[in-house]
């Protein structure tokens, strides 16, 4: 049972990641077409907000905390898996612009 559950989780995770990525790209293209600069800060803010909403929906604080730990542990692997595979985006730090 555990193997089939994990396979389904991985399948859903991959599908959702592809959907989110497509929407982020489409949003950036729409902004660029309007002459506006897409900012990676906006993507990060939206993902934090959506993540917070999702975690808040887990009523049991112990389970919510464990889910957050699982997410925190998975982030370095996700970064490593995608490093060098995407283009660059603009990031703004305290009024400064940097290439991300």
Number of C-alpha atoms within 10 A of each C-alpha: 5 7 8 9 10 11 11 12 12 12 12 12 12 12 12 12 12 12 11 13 12 12 12 16 12 12 14 19 15 14 14 12 10 9 9 11 14 19 16 18 14 13 14 11 11 12 13 12 12 12 14 12 11 11 16 12 10 13 9 9 11 10 12 16 13 11 14 15 11 11 13 11 11 11 11 10 11 11 10 9 10 9 10 9 7 7 7 10 14 14 17 14 9 6 7 7 11 10 9 11
